[in-house]
Amino acid sequence: MSQASFAATEADAGNVRIAAIATDGLGIGYGQKQVGHNITLRLAEGEILCLLGPNGSGKSTLLKTLLGLLPAHAGSVDVLGRPLAQWPRRELARQLGYVPQAHSGEFPFTVEEIVLMGRTAHMPRYAVPGAEDRRIAHESLDTLGIRALAPEPFTHISGGERQLALIARALAQQPSILIMDEPTASLDFGNQLRVLEKIRRLKQEGLAILLCTHQPEHAARLADRVALFKDGTLHATDAPAALLTVPRLAWLYGLEEEELRAWSATGLPG
């Protein structure tokens, strides 16, 4: 599907579903360096959109631009029908949750304190977390099965446990839109399944979820739509069955089709 036909399809979808995030002709980059151009996408309420693409294609830059952490080089970003630039930061933080790739951290905050940081946008300025904030934080920890880690220093737990804590922090934020940058990258198989199931439940609760992943099988299990992103360009967006094919994925990741067929255990159609 071409970029032009994708835009038309999304315009038609807009008659049915409200856009949680919508971009038009978006240019992205760091400083003066532009790494992506003419990106037009739409994330609907209650939808999971999985973004697939090779390393260095600009996926993380795109996510940070949608979050307002980086300025757009061109075009526009709307959140819930309102230009991103018109959102006060505290109001935006109540709508947009972000799960970055796991990092080691520099300060020995406890896991509970990390998760409570997700409550900041809901608290008065200079306030300390109250009983309700702690209840929501503990509920988020319980959801991901890591309540026992609450008193542990974030810097002392494993990379997979840190990733789960960052997801719990985003859940404690209670956003309507969740942006996730490779949320299962550091997790073992069991924790991957736990997180994927939670993401599925969040969609059922009405959240709009934009998920960046390197694992097509995760996109096949979760996504309503898949977007193929390469060299700073959104090349196609469609249902998983249409895009998660051997020819498409071989092109996306620079592989020979026979090489991908030999290694694939996901039953991708040809």
Secondary structure, DSSP 4 states (H G I P E B T S, - for coil): --HHHHHHHHHHHTTTS-EEEEEEEEEEEETTEEEEEEE--EEETT-EEEEE--TTSSHHHHHHHHTTSS--SEEEEEETTEEGGGS-HHHHHTTEEEEPPP---SS--BHHHHHHGGGGGGS-TTPPP-HHHHHHHHHHHHHTT-GGGTTSBGGGS-HHHHHHHHHHHHHHT--SEEEEESTTTT--HHHHHHHHHHHHHHHHTT-EEEEE-S-HHHHHHH-SEEEEEETTEEEEEE-HHHH-SHHHHHHHHT--HHHHHHH--S----
